[in-house]
Amino acid sequence: MQKRNYYAGTLCLLLLMVGLVFTGCQKDGGYKEYTKGDTQTDANMYDYLKSRTGVFDSMVIVIDRLGLKRVMSNTQITVFGITNTSFVTALRNLNVLREKEGLGTLSLADLDQKNLDTLFCRYLIPGVYATDSLRQYPDGRGINSIKYAREMNLQLFTQAASGYDGGGPKYIIYSDTKASFYISKWVRANTMSMDTYARNGVLHVLSGDHEFGFNEFISRFNQ
């Protein structure tokens, strides 16, 4: 009788331990592949950017000033969206320096158009490159920007999650290669959202801490 009770107690203990382990595994959630839902809009790229008031107002001002509305409306294009913050930061840093030099402040409307066009077009890539198109390029994909054929690099990066490499959030590192083979000379920017599909292309939005111009803003406009 005692022997039977001993076995029964042992069995109950084992079942309890199995239940605890199973519960712990479920709570951890295990490995889950990170997925990001795509956003779709019926608008063309220009109209979509213009509709995002408070986010892309400065970008739309630049597009209008450079006469790029038709390109942004009809051309198949990949756009790296520049938020208002990126322009504000660039202008503030420029104007702080100009004030120290006894020069007047500048706004987007005052900037030299040729230099503005040169820098802005680095954020525009002909063709549609969503995140899925970058998976097979672990070192990034070199693509020329629109108009001036500046070589840019698009690299899909995946953070680790739950102890698994490649299981976390994904983002694109967008780099101006500065026409250099050496990565140390590149100027890089991270995206904070990706894969918003407009009628004529795809939009990836750069992080707000990116300063417009890939480190050339002050040198080009403080002349």
C-alpha positions as CSV (number, residue, x, y, z in Angstrom):
1,M,0.0,0.0,0.0
2,Q,2.8,2.4,0.9
3,K,4.6,1.4,-2.3
4,R,1.5,2.2,-4.3
5,N,1.1,5.6,-2.6
6,Y,4.8,6.3,-3.3
7,Y,4.5,5.6,-7.0
8,A,1.2,7.7,-7.2
9,G,2.9,10.6,-5.4
10,T,5.9,10.4,-7.7
11,L,3.7,10.3,-10.8
12,C,1.8,13.4,-9.6
13,L,5.1,15.2,-9.0
14,L,6.3,14.4,-12.5
15,L,3.0,15.6,-14.1
16,L,3.2,18.8,-12.1
17,M,6.8,19.5,-13.2
18,V,5.9,18.8,-16.9
19,G,3.0,21.2,-16.5
20,L,5.2,23.9,-15.1
21,V,7.8,23.5,-17.9
22,F,5.0,23.6,-20.5
23,T,3.5,26.7,-19.0
24,G,6.9,28.4,-18.8
25,C,7.6,27.6,-22.5
26,Q,4.2,29.1,-23.5
27,K,4.8,32.2,-21.4
28,D,8.2,32.8,-23.1
29,G,6.5,32.6,-26.5
30,G,9.4,30.8,-28.2
31,Y,10.8,32.0,-31.5
32,K,8.5,34.2,-33.6
33,E,9.6,35.7,-36.9
34,Y,9.2,39.5,-36.8
35,T,6.8,40.6,-39.5
36,K,5.7,44.2,-40.4
37,G,2.5,44.8,-42.1
38,D,2.6,46.8,-45.3
39,T,0.8,50.0,-45.7
40,Q,-1.0,50.7,-48.9
41,T,-2.4,54.0,-50.2
42,D,-4.2,54.8,-53.5
43,A,-2.5,58.2,-53.7
44,N,0.7,58.8,-55.7
45,M,3.9,59.5,-53.7
46,Y,3.6,63.3,-53.9
47,D,0.0,63.4,-52.8
48,Y,0.7,60.9,-49.9
49,L,3.6,63.0,-48.6
50,K,1.5,66.2,-48.9
51,S,-1.3,64.5,-46.9
52,R,1.0,63.8,-44.0
53,T,1.0,67.3,-42.6
54,G,3.2,67.8,-39.6
55,V,5.6,65.1,-40.9
56,F,6.7,65.9,-44.4
57,D,5.8,69.6,-44.9
58,S,9.4,70.6,-45.4
59,M,10.0,67.7,-47.8
60,V,7.0,68.9,-49.9
61,I,8.3,72.4,-49.9
62,V,11.6,71.2,-51.3
63,I,9.9,69.0,-53.9
64,D,7.8,72.0,-55.1
65,R,10.8,74.3,-55.2
66,L,12.9,71.8,-57.2
67,G,10.1,71.1,-59.7
68,L,10.0,67.4,-58.8
69,K,6.3,67.0,-58.4
70,R,5.8,65.2,-61.7
71,V,8.7,62.8,-60.9
72,M,7.1,62.1,-57.5
73,S,3.7,61.6,-59.0
74,N,4.3,59.5,-62.0
75,T,7.8,57.8,-61.9
76,Q,8.3,54.4,-60.3
77,I,10.4,55.4,-57.4
78,T,11.7,54.5,-53.9
79,V,11.7,57.4,-51.5
80,F,13.5,57.7,-48.3
81,G,11.2,60.1,-46.4
82,I,12.8,63.0,-44.6
83,T,10.8,64.3,-41.7
84,N,10.5,68.0,-40.7
85,T,12.9,67.3,-37.8
86,S,15.7,66.4,-40.1
87,F,15.4,69.7,-42.0
88,V,15.0,71.7,-38.8
89,T,18.2,70.2,-37.3
90,A,20.2,71.0,-40.5
91,L,19.0,74.6,-40.7
92,R,19.5,75.2,-37.0
93,N,23.1,74.0,-37.1
94,L,23.8,76.0,-40.2
95,N,22.3,79.2,-38.8
96,V,24.1,78.9,-35.5
97,L,27.4,78.9,-37.4
98,R,26.3,81.8,-39.6
99,E,25.3,83.8,-36.6
100,K,28.7,83.4,-35.1
101,E,30.2,84.6,-38.4
102,G,27.9,87.6,-38.5
103,L,25.8,86.3,-41.4
104,G,22.0,86.3,-41.8
105,T,19.9,83.2,-41.2
106,L,18.7,81.0,-44.1
107,S,15.4,79.1,-44.6
108,L,14.6,76.4,-47.2
109,A,13.5,79.1,-49.6
110,D,16.9,80.8,-49.4
111,L,19.1,77.8,-50.1
112,D,21.1,77.5,-53.3
113,Q,18.8,75.5,-55.6
114,K,21.6,73.5,-57.4
115,N,23.1,72.3,-54.1
116,L,19.7,71.6,-52.7
117,D,18.7,69.6,-55.7
118,T,22.0,67.6,-55.5
119,L,21.5,66.7,-51.9
120,F,17.7,66.0,-52.1
121,C,18.0,63.6,-55.0
122,R,20.1,61.3,-52.9
123,Y,16.9,60.3,-51.1
124,L,15.2,59.2,-54.3
125,I,15.9,55.9,-56.0
126,P,14.5,55.0,-59.4
127,G,12.5,51.7,-59.3
128,V,10.7,50.1,-56.4
129,Y,12.8,48.5,-53.6
130,A,10.8,47.1,-50.7
131,T,12.5,45.3,-47.8
132,D,12.0,41.9,-49.4
133,S,14.2,42.9,-52.3
134,L,17.1,43.4,-50.0
135,R,17.1,40.1,-48.2
136,Q,19.6,38.5,-50.5
137,Y,22.2,41.3,-50.1
138,P,23.7,40.9,-46.6
139,D,26.3,43.6,-47.2
140,G,23.7,45.9,-48.8
141,R,22.7,46.7,-52.3
142,G,24.3,49.5,-54.2
143,I,21.9,51.6,-56.3
144,N,22.3,54.9,-58.0
145,S,20.1,57.8,-56.9
146,I,17.9,59.5,-59.3
147,K,19.1,62.3,-61.6
148,Y,22.8,62.5,-60.4
149,A,23.5,58.8,-60.2
150,R,25.0,59.0,-56.7
151,E,25.8,55.5,-55.4
152,M,23.7,54.8,-52.3
153,N,23.6,51.6,-50.3
154,L,20.5,49.9,-49.0
155,Q,21.1,47.3,-46.3
156,L,18.4,45.3,-44.5
157,F,19.4,44.8,-40.9
158,T,17.7,42.5,-38.4
159,Q,18.0,42.8,-34.7
160,A,18.2,39.7,-32.5
161,A,15.2,38.8,-30.4
162,S,14.5,36.1,-27.7
163,G,18.0,34.8,-28.1
164,Y,17.7,34.2,-31.9
165,D,19.8,36.0,-34.4
166,G,17.6,37.6,-37.1
167,G,14.4,37.2,-35.1
168,G,13.8,40.8,-34.1
169,P,12.7,44.0,-35.8
170,K,14.0,44.8,-39.2
171,Y,15.1,48.2,-40.6
172,I,17.0,49.6,-43.6
173,I,20.4,51.3,-43.2
174,Y,20.5,53.8,-45.9
175,S,24.0,55.1,-46.7
176,D,25.6,57.7,-48.9
177,T,28.8,55.9,-49.9
178,K,30.6,59.2,-50.7
179,A,31.9,57.4,-53.8
180,S,34.2,55.4,-51.6
181,F,34.8,51.6,-51.3
182,Y,35.6,52.0,-47.6
183,I,32.5,51.7,-45.4
184,S,34.2,53.9,-42.7
185,K,33.7,56.8,-45.1
186,W,30.0,56.2,-45.6
187,V,27.4,58.4,-43.9
188,R,24.5,56.2,-42.7
189,A,20.9,56.7,-41.7
190,N,18.4,54.3,-40.2
191,T,14.7,54.0,-41.1
192,M,12.0,54.1,-38.5
193,S,9.3,52.7,-40.8
194,M,9.3,50.9,-44.1
195,D,7.2,49.7,-47.0
196,T,4.5,52.2,-47.4
197,Y,3.3,51.6,-50.9
198,A,2.0,54.5,-52.9
199,R,0.5,54.2,-56.4
200,N,3.9,54.7,-58.1
201,G,6.4,53.5,-55.5
202,V,7.4,52.7,-52.0
203,L,8.3,54.9,-49.0
204,H,10.8,54.2,-46.2
205,V,10.9,56.9,-43.5
206,L,14.2,57.9,-42.1
207,S,14.7,58.3,-38.3
208,G,14.2,61.8,-37.0
209,D,17.8,62.0,-35.8
210,H,19.0,62.0,-39.4
211,E,20.2,65.4,-40.4
212,F,19.3,66.2,-44.0
213,G,22.3,66.3,-46.3
214,F,24.4,63.4,-45.3
215,N,26.9,65.7,-43.5
216,E,27.2,68.1,-46.5
217,F,24.5,70.6,-45.6
218,I,26.7,73.2,-43.9
219,S,29.6,72.9,-46.3
220,R,27.3,73.4,-49.3
221,F,25.2,76.3,-48.0
222,N,27.5,78.3,-45.8
223,Q,29.3,79.9,-48.7
